[in-house]
Amino acid sequence: MFRRPNRRFSGLFAAGPGAHIRAGRRGVSYIEKVAFSQSCSAEDLAFICKWSGLSHPRRAGISLKAFRRLLSVAAQRRPTNHYHHAGHFAHVVIAAGLLAYEACLSARQRALLVLAALVHDLDHAGRYAPRQLFVQETASARRAMRIILGSGGDARLSLRLLWLLKATALTFHDDRKAILAGDRLARLLADADLFSSLFFSRQKAIQLTRGLNLEMLKTGDPVAQYDAFMDSMLRMGAHSAAGRSLLARKSGSGQTPENQDREHEPL
């Protein structure tokens, strides 16, 4: 299934996520060399998933047939998706792989986190609907559910994915707060979504911000918007202890994240 990796994956070739984390700030920054565009293919996504920890789909509870179908759907793009396209999915999967290693997840947990990262915006319309709570996340989860159940998957996995995907919604609603407070994988997935441009060069991240503005029909200076996002991330921190640790490495602060014991809560 997995073809020889494209040369643009040179930032990932040498080793898995652990090597990049052990190398410290420079190693995390090396992820910047893995650039993606809207043309990111199913084969690209398959390699990234394998690198991040989803090398055996059944470990995540899905069949190989369902995995291939999910990859194919994720590689498709609507004309309105200037940001939430396959390139974004690849960025989130990379971040999920790094966070999974930092959090010392088991192989099964890592595979599930990467699967959730792959499908988290699977049916995103490329437009925000702030008055419809969890609409994008629910639509993406249901599309993934149909594919998984259609190949003999477990309904409990489908419900688990819906729960996890709600953690990525941009809302302060109590339902999302409860999910984040009680679910370690949900915190890691939420961080992976936020970190999707964090490990890339400032120039690349600003380009992604422009794409996000197009989706949101939003005006304003993308440079200032990205700088404000970075400032907010450094002040507020990440949702997970693993996220806070990687954020400290990326910023070069070297500070130990607080509340490290939160990451040892039961799933």
Secondary structure, DSSP 8 states (H G I E B T S, - for coil): ------GGGHHHHS--HHHHHHTTHHHHHGGGG----TT--HHHHHHHHHHHT-S-GGGGT--HHHHHHHHHHHH---TT-SSSSHHHHHHHHHHHHHHHHHTT--HHHHHHHHHHHHHTTTT--SS--TTSTTHHHHHHHHHHHHHHHHTT--HHHHHHHHHHHHTTSS---HHHHHHHHH-HHHHHHHHHHHGGGTTS-HHHHHHHHHHHHHHHT--S-HHHHHHHHHHHHHHH--SSHHHHHHHHHHHT-----S-GGGGGS--
